[in-house]
Amino acid sequence: MDHCNEADNEVNDDGLTVRHLRIEEWDAPTKSPGAFNRSQTSESGSGCDSPGPRKKQEKKHRAQLTFEEVNEQVGSRIQILLKREDFTQADARADLKFIQRQTRYSPDVGLNRRVADRIVKCGIGHVYLRVWQSVSSVEYLQKENFPAYKNLQTVLSIVWNCSDKSVGLCDALVRAGVIHLFLSELDSCKLKDSDLSDENKLYLVKAYLGILHNIIRLCSDSRKVFRASDAVEVLQGYVAARQGLVKTKAYLILSYLITEDENGVINATDDNIAFIISILKEALSSENHFSKTHAFWASEIACGMNHLAVNDLNKVRMGRLGAFPLYLQMLQSNSIEEQNLATAGLWILAFKDENKHLLKRLPGCLEVLQSLSINGPQESIRRAARGALWVIRSAPDRPEPVQAVLPDDEETWLKLVDTEAPHIMVSYHWSNQEMMISVKEALKAHGFKVWMDVDNMSGSTLEAMALAVERSSVILVCMSQGYKDSPSCRTEAEYIYRLRKDIVPLLLQTGYDPDGWLGMMVGTKLYFDFSSRDRIGGSIQRLVKELGNRGRLGVPQPDVVDAGRTSSPSVSCRLPAVAPASTVPSTISKLNSSFGGSTSSFLQESCSATSLHSYYGKMPMLASHWNKQDVQLWLENQRLKEALGESLSGLDGELLLQYRKMMDKAPQYFYHSLESFLHLDLTQILQFSKALEDLK
């Protein structure tokens, strides 16, 4: 919320300054506007320049005109303003002031939005640009040009209030270049080098920051425009401001923008996060969860904290600095908006082991989450509570077998995840759904079996997701900022990682460079670019080649370890490279009970009884899937085990493929190493080179 703490000054016809009420002189609203009907994904919507007025004053303003009359007057006055060329004189103020009054706070949220929509549709964005173009031709901060300043202030107030309610206006402002314009103003010497003791300068800074905050929270795609306009560098200067609202607003905008590396600079100490937590604590201590000192609702601060929590370093700090009891307080609130934000926030924060321990020890936390996961008033709350509990209760290295948590009606689950053959799983963020449906259909046309949660990320339970991961032969990880920031996507990705599933990264956002946990997950793997539709054709062909026979219908697939069941003893004689031993506890316990003896001895006997050459025929078709044992079997099949078995005992399939790349890219060093380090004769060098060339 961008309420203005200073008085709203107006010049009357006699040239005298009339001081309107300060925010402290208004009655604060009894609850956050729209607190009971906003989704958890958007920040509470008082990012505006209008405090909540007393009802009697509201009636005075609104009772004079019907909604239809307001609509008509707004339209006609904006048309007049669009025809004006000069906004440096006081005669333009009356029309601007009328429109500004219509955007001020009303307890009727629906009415607020309808009025804002009308103002936006009539072209207030164009009016702002005309005002700016006119007043910037004079030194509007000078006393002699005060009418020009007041016109700019009034139109900024209108845009500030309307951008809080209108995604369409925010989109239009982005297209019109307002982000770059505002940041340039904030970076100019007239504002940047000022201590902001001048009320007029302070208002401009707060208005620019308020509108920028509305844009970034309502238009996530604007992040790249902010970054291209050097927003991080400009806003860092305002994080150090003495004025609490300026400092907080700049910090909240940065929470949407900074990378992992930048976070290490901006949050090098605990100070900024401790400050933002103190505002949340103050807001929650008031009856209506509103901080009068800083003019923010608790829900606004919580939304900003959730964005800060995307960074793993910030997660730990927030837990250590006492954020969790405040989140618990919001979980127990009567506000659906606060419950949405708190459950989503705890899901994000729970990915760090330090925080899992703190949350388990916080009295009542798990019980409240459990209750909300079943009885929460919205599906978004129930789903986030289930996600938080899943992450908090999960062991760091050993995922719980899904079979143990499946419901009785197992047929329902088997419809979601067909277990007859391994599939390609698509792990994606909902914002990329349209593109990935096209990719899925293209892969199906090439004969692949593809599993994708098309309905939405909340349509299937976490257990269904886990089953889909376990039954997959390979997973397409669709990289974007949204994927990295989403707790749902991270929950899925961490389960993929813990099962050591083979992944193929796809790039879904132009210019996106994965960092943090996603950067570590994909590492230096080759990615395929699906960031625009004109790339689909070529990228699909390359992706099909990379997938090979993995997930292709009608082609024998590598064995996929099932964490909940097994087809026959022979399937479990070895553990394929796509899953670690930690995924097999339920399978081994079943073997124990079935054969009445030691599982380990059974496995040893079964494997030793299997011909190595017949076993080689069951190995994964792609060398990238091989473990160290598979490499040794391949060497034996190539009649190179005696010469190379010991020297290459530390290589798995991926490292073996790196050896082949060395042969292609650095042949002189490759052949020198075979002769000098591995002591192969000419025949063995030729045999090994031919075998590497034949690898898939």
DRENRO-652212 format. One line per field, with one value per residue (C-alpha): x, z, y. Coordinates in steps of 0.2 Angstrom, whole numbers, plus 5000, padded with zeros to 4 digits. Layout:
BEGIN
xx	X,... $
zz	Z,... $
yy	Y,... $
***
This chain:
BEGIN
xx	5000,5006,4997,5004,5009,5011,4996,4989,4991,4980,4981,4964,4959,4967,4984,4984,4989,4974,4980,4969,4969,4985,4983,4984,4968,4958,4950,4960,4949,4943,4951,4962,4952,4946,4955,4942,4941,4959,4969,4985,4995,4993,4998,4984,4978,4980,4995,4988,4987,4971,4968,4952,4940,4927,4910,4902,4915,4914,4895,4898,4909,4899,4881,4881,4883,4877,4889,4882,4884,4902,4905,4899,4909,4925,4924,4920,4934,4947,4942,4945,4962,4967,4965,4975,4993,4998,4997,5009,4994,4981,4966,4969,4968,4949,4947,4961,4955,4938,4945,4957,4943,4934,4949,4950,4946,4929,4923,4914,4929,4918,4914,4932,4937,4922,4927,4946,4941,4931,4945,4958,4947,4945,4964,4971,4988,4988,4983,4998,5010,5003,5005,5022,5028,5021,5027,5044,5047,5048,5057,5041,5049,5053,5040,5035,5030,5019,5004,5013,5019,5001,4995,5009,5005,4987,4989,5002,4989,4976,4988,4994,4977,4971,4987,4983,4967,4970,4982,4977,4984,5000,5002,4999,5012,5025,5022,5023,5040,5035,5046,5061,5054,5051,5068,5077,5068,5072,5090,5091,5101,5085,5078,5093,5104,5091,5088,5069,5066,5056,5038,5036,5051,5046,5029,5036,5048,5034,5022,5035,5039,5021,5017,5032,5027,5010,5017,5029,5017,5003,5014,5027,5033,5039,5054,5065,5060,5064,5081,5085,5082,5095,5081,5092,5106,5094,5083,5097,5100,5082,5084,5095,5083,5078,5059,5052,5039,5052,5064,5051,5043,5060,5065,5048,5051,5069,5061,5054,5069,5086,5096,5104,5121,5113,5104,5121,5125,5109,5106,5124,5118,5102,5097,5085,5076,5075,5067,5054,5049,5047,5034,5025,5025,5019,5005,4999,4999,4986,4967,4965,4983,4988,5004,5000,5019,5024,5006,5006,4994,5001,4996,5007,5022,5019,5018,5035,5043,5037,5046,5062,5060,5063,5082,5088,5100,5085,5075,5087,5088,5069,5068,5082,5075,5058,5046,5038,5027,5021,5016,5007,4997,4992,4987,4975,4968,4950,4957,4958,4971,4982,4980,4984,5000,5005,5003,5012,5026,5028,5029,5043,5052,5052,5064,5079,5082,5086,5068,5060,5067,5061,5043,5042,5046,5034,5019,5003,5011,5010,4992,4986,4993,4986,4969,4970,4976,4959,4947,4955,4942,4950,4958,4974,4975,4972,4985,4999,4996,4998,5014,5021,5018,5025,5041,5043,5040,5051,5067,5082,5089,5076,5059,5044,5037,5022,5013,5012,5002,4990,4972,4961,4954,4970,4961,4960,4978,4982,4971,4982,4999,4999,5011,5012,5027,5039,5034,5042,5036,5034,5039,5033,5026,5008,5013,5021,5007,5001,5019,5021,5005,5012,5028,5018,5008,5023,5032,5016,5016,5034,5028,5032,5022,5021,5013,5008,4997,4987,4972,4983,4996,4983,4973,4983,4989,5007,5005,5000,5015,5027,5019,5022,5040,5043,5036,5045,5060,5066,5059,5058,5062,5055,5066,5059,5059,5042,5047,5062,5051,5036,5036,5025,5038,5053,5044,5042,5060,5067,5058,5065,5083,5081,5076,5091,5080,5087,5082,5082,5082,5070,5072,5055,5059,5070,5087,5083,5099,5095,5103,5100,5093,5088,5105,5113,5100,5103,5121,5130,5117,5113,5096,5084,5076,5057,5056,5046,5035,5046,5059,5048,5051,5070,5070,5058,5069,5084,5074,5068,5086,5091,5077,5081,5070,5067,5048,5044,5029,5033,5051,5058,5062,5076,5069,5061,5062,5045,5046,5030,5029,5040,5035,5047,5063,5073,5069,5076,5093,5101,5097,5098,5107,5091,5087,5097,5097,5087,5071,5070,5066,5048,5054,5067,5056,5043,5057,5062,5045,5042,5058,5060,5078,5091,5087,5105,5110,5095,5101,5119,5113,5101,5114,5128,5116,5112,5124,5133,5131,5112,5112,5121,5106,5095,5106,5099,5100,5108,5125,5121,5110,5124,5131,5149,5143,5136,5152,5162,5149,5151,5170,5169,5157,5170,5183,5192,5189,5206,5215,5204,5193,5203,5208,5190,5182,5177,5168,5149,5140,5141,5159,5162,5153,5164,5179,5171,5169,5188,5191,5182,5188,5205,5211,5229,5228,5215,5227,5242,5233,5228,5246,5255,5243,5233,5247,5236,5244,5238,5225,5217,5217,5208,5196,5192,5190,5178,5168,5167,5161,5147,5140,5123 $
zz	5000,4995,5007,5008,5026,5022,5019,5002,4999,4987,4981,4981,4970,4981,4980,4998,5002,5009,5019,5018,5031,5034,5035,5053,5054,5044,5052,5046,5037,5048,5036,5021,5006,4997,5010,5009,4990,4983,4977,4986,4971,4971,4984,4993,4983,4993,4983,4981,4986,4996,5014,5020,5024,5037,5030,5032,5021,5008,5007,5005,4990,4982,4985,4974,4958,4952,4945,4928,4930,4936,4921,4909,4918,4918,4900,4895,4906,4900,4882,4887,4894,4879,4869,4880,4876,4891,4908,4917,4922,4936,4924,4920,4939,4940,4928,4935,4953,4949,4941,4956,4969,4960,4962,4981,4993,4995,5006,4990,4982,4967,4964,4966,4952,4940,4942,4939,4924,4916,4919,4912,4897,4893,4892,4908,4903,4888,4899,4911,4896,4890,4907,4909,4892,4896,4914,4910,4899,4915,4931,4940,4957,4957,4967,4952,4943,4957,4946,4934,4949,4956,4939,4939,4957,4953,4938,4947,4961,4948,4940,4957,4963,4946,4944,4960,4953,4934,4926,4909,4915,4921,4905,4895,4906,4903,4884,4885,4893,4910,4919,4911,4913,4932,4935,4926,4937,4953,4947,4942,4953,4958,4968,4970,4978,4989,5007,5003,5017,5003,5004,4985,4981,4993,4986,4968,4975,4984,4969,4957,4969,4972,4953,4950,4964,4957,4940,4946,4957,4944,4928,4931,4913,4917,4927,4911,4908,4925,4924,4907,4915,4929,4942,4954,4954,4955,4969,4980,4984,4991,5002,5012,5014,5031,5027,5031,5017,5004,5011,5012,4995,4986,4996,4991,4972,4973,4981,4964,4954,4961,4957,4969,4967,4969,4985,4992,4990,4995,5010,5015,5033,5043,5043,5029,5032,5051,5046,5035,5048,5061,5050,5049,5067,5070,5057,5065,5083,5077,5077,5059,5054,5047,5051,5054,5056,5039,5030,5025,5028,5035,5019,5008,5019,5019,5000,4999,5011,5001,4986,4997,5003,4986,4989,5000,5010,5015,5020,5034,5039,5040,5051,5062,5064,5070,5055,5058,5073,5063,5049,5061,5067,5049,5047,5062,5055,5049,5033,5018,5010,5025,5026,5007,5009,5025,5018,5002,5012,5024,5009,5001,5018,5022,5009,5020,5033,5047,5044,5044,5062,5068,5061,5069,5085,5084,5095,5085,5068,5060,5068,5060,5043,5045,5048,5034,5022,5025,5030,5022,5015,4997,4987,4985,5004,5006,4992,4999,5017,5010,5000,5016,5026,5012,5012,5031,5034,5020,5024,5016,5006,5007,5000,5008,4996,4988,4989,5008,5006,4991,4995,4994,4977,4968,4951,4952,4953,4940,4928,4932,4930,4918,4925,4910,4902,4907,4901,4897,4911,4908,4924,4920,4927,4923,4913,4900,4898,4881,4874,4883,4877,4859,4863,4871,4856,4844,4855,4854,4835,4836,4845,4863,4879,4888,4905,4908,4921,4909,4920,4932,4945,4959,4949,4955,4972,4978,4978,4960,4956,4965,4955,4939,4943,4949,4933,4921,4911,4908,4914,4904,4916,4909,4915,4918,4932,4936,4938,4949,4960,4962,4978,4968,4954,4967,4977,4960,4955,4972,4971,4954,4960,4975,4964,4953,4938,4921,4916,4899,4902,4891,4890,4891,4894,4882,4890,4906,4915,4929,4946,4964,4966,4948,4942,4953,4947,4928,4930,4913,4904,4886,4885,4871,4867,4867,4872,4856,4844,4829,4838,4840,4824,4825,4844,4843,4830,4841,4857,4849,4844,4862,4870,4859,4864,4881,4883,4866,4864,4857,4861,4876,4890,4903,4920,4931,4950,4957,4975,4979,4970,4959,4944,4947,4957,4941,4938,4955,4952,4949,4952,4936,4935,4935,4953,4969,4981,4993,4982,4984,5003,5000,4986,4996,5011,5000,4993,5011,5015,4999,5000,5018,5019,5018,5004,5001,4999,4988,4976,4976,4971,4958,4950,4950,4942,4928,4913,4911,4893,4894,4907,4895,4883,4897,4900,4897,4878,4881,4889,4899,4910,4914,4931,4935,4934,4917,4911,4917,4908,4892,4893,4895,4881,4870,4876,4885,4903,4906,4898,4905,4919,4933,4925,4921,4937,4943,4927,4924,4908,4908,4911,4898,4885,4891,4886,4869,4867,4871,4857,4845,4852,4858,4848,4851,4870,4869,4860,4870,4886,4880,4875,4889,4904,4900,4892,4877,4862,4845,4843,4860,4855,4839,4848,4862,4849,4839,4854,4859,4842,4843,4860,4860 $
yy	5000,5017,5028,5045,5051,5069,5081,5083,5102,5111,5129,5139,5153,5166,5157,5151,5133,5123,5108,5092,5079,5068,5050,5049,5060,5048,5033,5018,5005,4990,4977,4976,4981,4965,4955,4941,4939,4941,4926,4922,4925,4944,4956,4965,4980,4996,5001,5018,5036,5036,5032,5024,5039,5040,5034,5051,5059,5045,5048,5067,5063,5049,5054,5068,5058,5041,5029,5032,5051,5048,5037,5050,5064,5054,5051,5069,5076,5064,5069,5087,5083,5073,5089,5100,5104,5115,5107,5120,5131,5130,5129,5111,5106,5105,5091,5081,5084,5077,5061,5059,5060,5046,5035,5037,5023,5016,5002,4995,4986,4982,5000,5005,4993,4998,5016,5012,5002,5016,5029,5017,5013,5032,5034,5040,5033,5044,5059,5055,5055,5072,5080,5074,5080,5097,5100,5093,5108,5119,5117,5111,5109,5128,5139,5149,5133,5126,5124,5113,5102,5101,5094,5081,5076,5074,5064,5053,5050,5045,5033,5026,5022,5015,5004,4996,4989,4987,4974,4982,4999,4991,4983,4999,5008,4995,4996,5015,5015,5022,5010,5017,5035,5033,5025,5039,5051,5042,5041,5060,5072,5082,5067,5054,5067,5074,5070,5070,5083,5093,5086,5089,5078,5065,5064,5061,5047,5038,5040,5033,5019,5015,5014,5003,4992,4990,4986,4972,4963,4963,4960,4947,4948,4966,4960,4960,4978,4983,4974,4981,4999,4996,4995,4985,4998,5013,5006,5001,5019,5020,5005,5016,5030,5037,5037,5021,5020,5024,5011,4998,5001,5000,4984,4976,4980,4973,4957,4953,4958,4952,4937,4925,4935,4952,4946,4942,4961,4969,4957,4955,4958,4954,4972,4973,4957,4961,4978,4970,4957,4971,4980,4964,4961,4979,4977,4960,4968,4980,4976,4978,4971,4988,4997,5015,5019,5013,5013,4994,4980,4964,4955,4967,4964,4945,4945,4954,4942,4927,4934,4937,4919,4912,4915,4901,4912,4923,4908,4904,4922,4924,4908,4914,4931,4926,4926,4909,4914,4929,4917,4906,4921,4924,4905,4907,4924,4925,4933,4921,4933,4931,4912,4911,4921,4912,4894,4898,4907,4892,4881,4891,4893,4874,4869,4873,4859,4872,4879,4862,4859,4876,4873,4856,4864,4879,4874,4872,4875,4858,4855,4871,4867,4849,4857,4869,4855,4847,4861,4877,4889,4888,4875,4886,4886,4867,4864,4875,4868,4850,4856,4864,4848,4837,4847,4849,4830,4824,4815,4824,4809,4795,4798,4789,4776,4782,4766,4768,4784,4779,4779,4763,4767,4763,4763,4782,4784,4772,4782,4797,4787,4772,4760,4748,4758,4771,4789,4806,4817,4836,4846,4864,4880,4884,4900,4889,4877,4882,4880,4863,4856,4859,4851,4836,4834,4835,4821,4810,4812,4805,4790,4795,4792,4809,4812,4830,4838,4848,4854,4864,4862,4860,4847,4832,4828,4827,4808,4808,4819,4807,4792,4802,4805,4787,4779,4791,4786,4804,4821,4837,4851,4867,4882,4899,4912,4906,4888,4893,4904,4891,4880,4868,4866,4865,4852,4842,4845,4840,4824,4821,4825,4814,4799,4803,4804,4808,4825,4835,4854,4865,4884,4892,4910,4921,4926,4916,4910,4898,4901,4895,4878,4876,4881,4868,4855,4857,4861,4862,4850,4854,4863,4864,4881,4882,4901,4905,4897,4899,4888,4873,4864,4864,4861,4846,4837,4839,4834,4819,4814,4817,4807,4792,4777,4784,4784,4779,4767,4750,4750,4740,4752,4752,4745,4759,4755,4756,4763,4754,4737,4725,4714,4700,4695,4696,4715,4719,4710,4727,4745,4755,4772,4782,4778,4777,4763,4774,4773,4754,4751,4744,4733,4725,4722,4714,4702,4698,4693,4683,4673,4671,4675,4689,4701,4705,4687,4684,4698,4692,4674,4680,4692,4679,4666,4678,4677,4693,4693,4690,4704,4716,4714,4722,4737,4754,4758,4775,4776,4791,4780,4768,4766,4760,4742,4744,4752,4737,4725,4735,4733,4715,4713,4723,4711,4726,4722,4715,4730,4744,4737,4743,4760,4764,4758,4775,4779,4779,4781,4800,4801,4788,4799,4813,4802,4800,4819,4821,4809,4821,4837,4834,4818,4821,4821,4807,4795,4801,4796,4779,4775,4784,4782,4767,4758,4751,4743,4748,4735,4739,4758,4754,4742,4755,4770,4759,4755,4773,4778,4766,4772,4780 $
***
